[in-house]
Amino acid sequence: MAAVPPRMMPAGEFKTKCLALMDAVRETREEIIITKHGHPVARLAPCADERQYPMLWGMCRDEIRVYGDIVSPPPLDEEWMAHWADQWNEWLSLPDGIDEPSAIEH
């Protein structure tokens, strides 16, 4: 049995019929070559098997539980604030190009 050559279609025609052509390719499993000025530029081909690509939306339903507020920023405790305030002040006091206070010559 000889292989059937793929259907050729100008880009302008493809543009006007795109969604219908996508459905047709899925149903017939036949690819379409899209041309521009008579030269092939793209191929619309069916996926190998739709079952190979499961729908990801809802995939982890009943697997993940969310407790509490996941939108608001977390509360910051005093220890965390003090640590990062010290770090920030240290970074601001260093000259450009100096990574550590010990590298500054007095």
Secondary structure by P-SEA (a helix, b strand, c coil): ccccccccccaaaaaaaaaaaaaaaaaacbbbbbbccccccccccccccccccccccccccccccccccccccccccaaaaaaaaaaaaaaaaccccccccccccc
